[in-house]
Amino acid sequence: MTKEIDVESIITANYRFLTLLGIATSIIMDYKDLEAYHDKSDKCDWFMQAIQDVVYENKPIPPLPIKD
C-alpha cells in the first residue's frame, strides 16, 4: 500500500505557513516595542530565537524563559 505524495500541496501549505509566520513576527515585533509591554520583551526575544532555530537552522525549539 503506497501513498502518493502531493508535493505541490506541501509546497503551498509551507508557503502559507511561512506567510502567516512572517505576519505573526511583525505583530510580535510591534508588541515588543510598546512601552507597556517592555517587561515582556524576553518572550518576544524567545519567539524570534525560536523562529531562527527552527526555520533557518533546523534546531529544536529553545526553552521558554520563565521569570521567578
N, CA and C of each residue as an Amber inpcrd file, in Angstrom:
protein
   204
   0.8420000  -1.1720000   0.0000000   0.0000000   0.0000000   0.0000000
   0.8900000   1.2400000   0.0000000   0.9570000   1.9220000  -1.1050000
   1.8080000   3.1010000  -1.2530000   0.9390000   4.3470000  -1.3830000
   1.2840000   5.3730000  -0.6180000   0.5650000   6.6400000  -0.7160000
   1.3580000   7.5790000  -1.6150000   0.6440000   8.2440000  -2.4900000
   1.2890000   9.2100000  -3.3620000   1.4070000  10.5390000  -2.6170000
   2.5680000  11.1190000  -2.6760000   2.8080000  12.3910000  -2.0060000
   2.5360000  13.5160000  -2.9900000   1.6710000  14.4460000  -2.5860000
   1.3440000  15.5930000  -3.4160000   2.2980000  16.7330000  -3.0440000
   3.4090000  16.8150000  -3.7550000   4.4620000  17.7890000  -3.4540000
   3.9380000  19.2160000  -3.5940000   3.1310000  19.4660000  -4.6080000
   2.5870000  20.8090000  -4.8070000   1.7470000  21.2440000  -3.6120000
   0.9920000  20.3350000  -3.0460000   0.1790000  20.6380000  -1.8720000
   1.0650000  20.9750000  -0.6690000   2.1400000  20.2510000  -0.5050000
   3.0740000  20.5110000   0.6050000   3.7380000  21.8650000   0.4350000
   4.1540000  22.1870000  -0.7770000   4.7890000  23.4780000  -1.0480000
   3.8140000  24.6140000  -0.7640000   2.5800000  24.4690000  -1.2080000
   1.5680000  25.5020000  -0.9810000   1.2990000  25.6800000   0.5130000
   1.1910000  24.5870000   1.2410000   0.9550000  24.6660000   2.6880000
   2.1380000  25.3340000   3.3880000   3.3490000  24.9910000   2.9990000
   4.5400000  25.6190000   3.5920000   4.5780000  27.1130000   3.2960000
   4.2160000  27.4820000   2.0730000   4.1980000  28.8950000   1.6970000
   3.2060000  29.6550000   2.5780000   2.0160000  29.0970000   2.7470000
   1.0040000  29.7590000   3.5710000   1.4520000  29.8330000   5.0270000
   2.0500000  28.7690000   5.5180000   2.5320000  28.7500000   6.8920000
   3.6020000  29.8240000   7.1130000   4.5550000  29.9010000   6.2110000
   5.6260000  30.8810000   6.3680000   5.1160000  32.3110000   6.2000000
   4.0970000  32.5150000   5.3710000   3.4890000  33.8400000   5.2480000
   2.8420000  34.2460000   6.5730000   2.0850000  33.3320000   7.1700000
   1.4780000  33.6210000   8.4710000   2.5350000  33.8340000   9.5540000
   3.6150000  33.0790000   9.4960000   4.7010000  33.2480000  10.4590000
   5.3230000  34.6330000  10.3180000   5.4820000  35.1040000   9.0910000
   6.0140000  36.4450000   8.8630000   5.0940000  37.5180000   9.4200000
   3.8010000  37.3610000   9.2310000   2.8360000  38.3220000   9.7560000
   2.8590000  38.3040000  11.2810000   2.8920000  37.1060000  11.8560000
   2.9460000  36.9860000  13.3170000   4.2180000  37.6260000  13.8710000
   5.3190000  37.4490000  13.1830000   6.5810000  38.0510000  13.6120000
   6.4820000  39.5690000  13.6170000   5.8710000  40.1190000  12.5930000
   5.6860000  41.5650000  12.5200000   4.8460000  42.0700000  13.6810000
   3.7740000  41.3590000  13.9870000   2.9050000  41.7510000  15.1050000
   3.6630000  41.6520000  16.4290000   4.4280000  40.5890000  16.5950000
   5.2100000  40.4050000  17.8250000   6.2290000  41.5340000  17.9900000
   6.8760000  41.9210000  16.9100000   7.8790000  42.9830000  16.9990000
   7.2190000  44.3220000  17.3420000   6.0300000  44.5890000  16.8100000
   5.2970000  45.8060000  17.1880000   4.9100000  45.7430000  18.6630000
   4.4820000  44.5950000  19.1220000   4.1100000  44.3750000  20.5130000
   5.3120000  44.6170000  21.4230000   6.4760000  44.1520000  20.9940000
   7.6940000  44.2880000  21.7940000   8.0700000  45.7520000  21.9710000
   7.7780000  46.5780000  20.9670000   8.1540000  47.9920000  21.0170000
   7.2350000  48.8440000  21.8890000   6.0650000  48.3150000  22.2720000
   5.1570000  49.0780000  23.1130000   5.7370000  49.2120000  24.5200000
   5.7160000  50.4200000  25.0380000   6.2980000  50.6920000  26.3610000
   5.6120000  49.8820000  27.4590000   4.2950000  49.7150000  27.3710000
   3.5480000  48.9970000  28.4040000   3.9470000  47.5330000  28.5000000
   4.5000000  46.9760000  27.4190000   4.8420000  45.5540000  27.4010000
   6.3510000  45.3230000  27.3650000   7.0950000  46.3580000  27.6600000
   8.5480000  46.2430000  27.5770000   9.1070000  45.1610000  28.5050000
   8.4520000  44.9450000  29.6470000   8.9390000  43.9280000  30.5870000
   8.7040000  42.5110000  30.0720000   7.9110000  42.3500000  29.0370000
   7.6610000  41.0310000  28.4500000   8.5030000  40.7950000  27.2000000
   9.4670000  41.6600000  26.9570000  10.2540000  41.5560000  25.7230000
  11.0990000  40.2820000  25.6820000  11.3760000  39.6750000  26.8340000
  12.1540000  38.4340000  26.8260000  11.3970000  37.3190000  26.1070000
  10.0660000  37.3200000  26.1970000   9.2730000  36.3230000  25.4710000
   9.2840000  36.6090000  23.9750000   9.2900000  37.8860000  23.6120000
   9.3960000  38.2530000  22.1970000  10.7580000  37.8320000  21.6520000
  11.7940000  38.0520000  22.4370000  13.1390000  37.6270000  22.0210000
  13.1880000  36.1080000  21.8680000  12.5280000  35.3840000  22.7880000
  12.4690000  33.9280000  22.6830000  11.7900000  33.5130000  21.3890000
  10.6690000  34.1690000  21.0520000   9.9340000  33.8470000  19.8330000
  10.8200000  34.0290000  18.6040000  11.5430000  35.1280000  18.5580000
  12.4260000  35.3920000  17.4200000  13.5500000  34.3490000  17.3550000
  14.0960000  33.9750000  18.5090000  15.1440000  32.9560000  18.5470000
  14.5870000  31.6020000  18.1230000  13.3640000  31.3000000  18.5510000
  12.7390000  30.0350000  18.1700000  12.5490000  29.9540000  16.6600000
  12.1250000  31.0420000  16.0460000  11.9850000  31.0690000  14.5820000
  13.3330000  30.8280000  13.9270000  14.3520000  31.5120000  14.3940000
  15.7000000  31.3530000  13.8330000  16.1550000  29.8980000  13.9510000
  15.9870000  29.3260000  15.1380000  16.4440000  27.9600000  15.3710000
  15.6750000  26.9340000  14.5380000  14.3540000  27.0260000  14.5560000
  13.5200000  26.0020000  13.9210000  13.4910000  26.1340000  12.4060000
  13.2390000  27.3410000  11.9100000  13.0410000  27.5390000  10.4690000
  14.3590000  27.5580000   9.7090000  15.3320000  28.2880000  10.2350000
  16.5550000  28.5120000   9.4670000  17.7090000  27.5860000   9.8190000
  17.7610000  27.1110000  11.0670000  18.9110000  26.3100000  11.4850000
  18.5570000  24.8530000  11.7820000  17.2830000  24.4830000  11.6240000
  16.8250000  23.1070000  11.8240000  17.2040000  22.5700000  13.2130000
  17.0520000  23.4280000  14.2170000  17.3190000  23.0610000  15.6090000
  15.9840000  22.9050000  16.3330000  15.9910000  22.2970000  17.5230000
  14.7510000  22.1990000  18.2910000  14.3290000  23.5770000  18.8570000
  13.0840000  23.6600000  19.2740000  12.5830000  24.9000000  19.8760000
  13.3160000  25.1320000  21.1940000  13.8420000  26.3400000  21.4020000
  14.5460000  26.6110000  22.6730000  13.5410000  26.6850000  23.8200000
  13.9970000  26.4380000  25.0460000  13.0760000  26.5120000  26.1880000
  12.5790000  27.9390000  26.3830000  11.3150000  28.0590000  26.7550000
  10.7040000  29.3660000  27.0310000  11.2750000  29.9090000  28.3280000
  11.7120000  31.1810000  28.3210000  12.2500000  31.7440000  29.5610000
  11.1450000  31.9080000  30.6050000  11.4550000  31.5160000  31.8160000
  10.4910000  31.6320000  32.9130000  11.1050000  32.5270000  33.9760000
  10.3820000  33.6100000  34.2770000  10.8530000  34.5100000  35.3220000
  10.2920000  34.0590000  36.6550000  11.1150000  34.1680000  37.6740000
  10.6620000  33.7930000  39.0260000   9.9210000  34.9320000  39.6690000
